[in-house]
């Protein structure tokens, strides 16, 4: 019974980050980019921790909701979210030794790929070239904000029984 009550929690937490991403906080322009990438970090987190609660169809739906709320073309952040989910599932399947350096490298690579694809599709949809400095900033923002997202979501993840097959660095123990 408890498992059934907890099942929608990853979706609700990720949608809360989607809403936080679109709220006008009144900060500098770069803060909008950082906030937009937080749901992508949440998708990666849940794909590592509880992939059965974050299936691809749900990831695509979350990305489409983000696209609609940001008034962008449908599918841009959905594809970026699917890349993050794929990266998270790949990290989960890796067996020990999966040390800190390898886990961090995998996280950085996945977030960089998802951010590059999302930014590239945005530039393509606007028929503009993709500039390097905003992309570098977006990749950096996605990597820097991930510990904040993972820390918050770890509190929710603690409600479930431990999943012993998670990589050590991503387990949060």
Secondary structure, DSSP 8 states (H G I E B T S, - for coil): -HHHHHTTHHHHHHHHHHHHHHS-----HHHHHHHHHHHHHHHHHHHHH-GGGS-HHHHHHHHHHHHHHTT--TTHHHHHHHHHHHHHHHHHH--S---HHHHHHHHHHHHHHHHHHHHHHHHHHTT----HHHHHHHHHHHHHHHHHHHHHHHHHHTTS---TTS-HHHH--
